[in-house]
Amino acid sequence: MIEPSYARLLAAYNRWMNEKLYGLCAGVSEAERRRDRGAYFRSLHGTLNHLLLADRLWLGRFLARPFAIRGLDQELYADFQELRRERSVTDGEIEAFAGALTPERLAGELHYMSAVDPRPRRMPFAAAVVHFFNHQTHHRGQVTTLMHQCGVDPGVTDLLWLPGLVQS
């Protein structure tokens, strides 16, 4: 379905976008980051927290290190700077995970317990990896909309602009 290079590319894109968006969010006041803007996870802060929570949940599944949560809207870190530091740590773990993927692992199956409907599940490992990166992109799209609502233009977010990807 996918090759390990796909996961490495998207892990690099994930880090690049997170660094860019967190850098811009650092310039937004705490009140604006926390303002309920009607998004699924209410605010910029809530959406950023959800992204980190979901990444840790899926990484835990991939690495057989279960990450227990109370709910998908659980606030992991109330402090923005701590959230930003932990985001960076997790992005490093994502890059390490992607860097260690093999075609054999991607061809396998993932067995896990659903956090939404707590029962055992299984799916193709490659499909779980695709979902992992797709989920990030989906919610980062929400983050960019919320940033626009705060008056911040996140600029270009397309994969094509990942530094070093396209050669002139």
C-alpha positions as CSV (number, residue, x, y, z in Angstrom):
1,M,0.0,0.0,0.0
2,I,2.7,2.5,1.0
3,E,6.5,2.5,1.3
4,P,8.5,3.6,4.4
5,S,9.6,6.6,2.5
6,Y,6.0,7.9,2.5
7,A,5.9,7.8,6.3
8,R,9.3,9.6,6.5
9,L,8.1,12.3,4.2
10,L,5.0,12.9,6.1
11,A,6.8,12.8,9.5
12,A,9.1,15.6,8.1
13,Y,6.1,17.5,6.9
14,N,4.4,17.1,10.3
15,R,7.4,18.5,12.1
16,W,7.8,21.4,9.7
17,M,4.1,22.4,9.9
18,N,4.0,22.0,13.7
19,E,7.1,24.2,14.2
20,K,5.6,26.8,11.8
21,L,2.1,26.9,13.4
22,Y,3.4,26.8,17.0
23,G,5.7,29.6,16.2
24,L,2.9,31.7,14.9
25,C,0.5,30.7,17.8
26,A,3.2,31.9,20.3
27,G,2.5,35.4,19.0
28,V,-1.3,35.0,19.8
29,S,-2.4,36.0,23.3
30,E,-3.4,33.2,25.7
31,A,-7.0,34.5,25.7
32,E,-7.1,34.3,21.9
33,R,-5.6,30.8,21.9
34,R,-8.2,29.7,24.3
35,R,-11.2,31.5,22.9
36,D,-14.0,29.1,22.0
37,R,-14.4,29.6,18.2
38,G,-17.0,26.9,17.7
39,A,-14.5,24.4,16.4
40,Y,-14.8,20.7,17.3
41,F,-12.2,21.1,20.0
42,R,-13.4,24.6,20.7
43,S,-10.2,26.6,20.5
44,L,-6.7,26.8,19.1
45,H,-5.4,25.4,22.3
46,G,-8.0,22.7,22.5
47,T,-7.2,21.6,18.9
48,L,-3.5,21.6,19.4
49,N,-3.9,19.5,22.5
50,H,-6.1,17.1,20.6
51,L,-3.5,16.7,17.9
52,L,-0.8,15.9,20.5
53,L,-3.1,13.5,22.3
54,A,-4.1,11.6,19.2
55,D,-0.5,11.4,18.0
56,R,0.6,9.9,21.3
57,L,-2.4,7.6,21.3
58,W,-1.5,6.2,17.8
59,L,2.2,6.1,18.5
60,G,1.4,4.1,21.6
61,R,-0.5,1.7,19.5
62,F,2.3,1.5,16.9
63,L,5.1,1.0,19.5
64,A,3.1,-1.3,21.9
65,R,3.3,1.5,24.5
66,P,-0.4,2.1,25.4
67,F,-1.2,5.8,26.1
68,A,-4.3,5.9,28.3
69,I,-6.7,8.8,27.8
70,R,-9.9,10.0,29.5
71,G,-11.3,11.4,26.3
72,L,-10.3,12.8,22.9
73,D,-10.8,16.4,24.2
74,Q,-8.5,15.8,27.3
75,E,-6.2,18.7,28.0
76,L,-2.7,17.3,28.3
77,Y,-1.0,20.6,29.0
78,A,-2.6,23.8,30.1
79,D,0.6,25.8,29.6
80,F,1.2,26.7,26.0
81,Q,5.0,26.6,26.3
82,E,4.9,23.1,27.8
83,L,2.5,22.0,25.1
84,R,4.9,23.3,22.5
85,R,7.9,21.5,24.1
86,E,6.0,18.3,24.3
87,R,4.8,18.7,20.7
88,S,8.5,18.9,19.6
89,V,9.4,15.8,21.7
90,T,6.5,13.8,20.1
91,D,7.5,15.0,16.6
92,G,11.0,13.6,17.2
93,E,9.3,10.3,18.3
94,I,7.2,10.3,15.1
95,E,10.3,10.8,13.0
96,A,12.1,8.0,14.8
97,F,9.1,5.7,14.3
98,A,8.8,6.6,10.6
99,G,12.6,6.1,10.1
100,A,12.4,2.6,11.6
101,L,9.4,1.4,9.5
102,T,10.1,-1.5,7.1
103,P,8.0,-2.8,4.2
104,E,7.4,-6.0,6.3
105,R,6.0,-3.9,9.2
106,L,3.8,-1.9,6.9
107,A,2.5,-5.2,5.3
108,G,1.4,-6.4,8.7
109,E,-1.6,-5.8,10.9
110,L,-2.2,-3.5,13.8
111,H,-4.2,-4.8,16.8
112,Y,-5.4,-2.2,19.2
113,M,-8.2,-1.1,21.6
114,S,-10.4,1.7,20.3
115,A,-10.6,4.7,22.6
116,V,-14.0,5.7,21.3
117,D,-15.7,2.3,21.4
118,P,-13.5,0.3,23.8
119,R,-13.2,-3.0,22.1
120,P,-10.4,-4.8,20.3
121,R,-9.8,-3.7,16.7
122,R,-7.4,-4.7,13.9
123,M,-6.6,-3.1,10.6
124,P,-3.8,-3.1,8.1
125,F,-0.8,-1.5,9.6
126,A,-0.2,0.7,6.5
127,A,-3.7,2.0,6.6
128,A,-3.2,2.9,10.3
129,V,-0.1,4.9,9.3
130,V,-2.0,6.6,6.5
131,H,-4.8,7.5,9.0
132,F,-2.2,8.8,11.5
133,F,-0.8,11.3,9.1
134,N,-4.2,12.1,7.5
135,H,-5.6,12.9,10.9
136,Q,-2.8,15.4,11.6
137,T,-3.4,17.2,8.3
138,H,-7.2,17.3,8.9
139,H,-6.8,19.0,12.3
140,R,-4.0,21.3,11.3
141,G,-6.4,22.5,8.6
142,Q,-8.7,23.4,11.5
143,V,-5.8,25.1,13.3
144,T,-5.1,27.3,10.2
145,T,-8.8,28.3,10.1
146,L,-8.7,29.2,13.8
147,M,-5.5,31.2,13.2
148,H,-7.2,33.2,10.4
149,Q,-10.0,33.9,12.9
150,C,-7.4,35.3,15.2
151,G,-6.0,37.5,12.4
152,V,-2.9,35.4,11.8
153,D,-2.1,34.2,8.3
154,P,-0.3,30.9,8.5
155,G,1.0,31.2,5.0
156,V,1.6,28.3,2.6
157,T,0.9,24.9,4.2
158,D,1.1,22.7,1.1
159,L,3.5,19.7,1.2
160,L,5.1,21.0,-1.9
161,W,6.6,23.8,0.2
162,L,8.4,21.4,2.6
163,P,11.9,22.8,2.6
164,G,14.2,20.7,0.4
165,L,11.4,18.7,-1.3
166,V,11.1,20.4,-4.7
167,Q,14.3,21.3,-6.5
168,S,14.6,24.3,-8.8
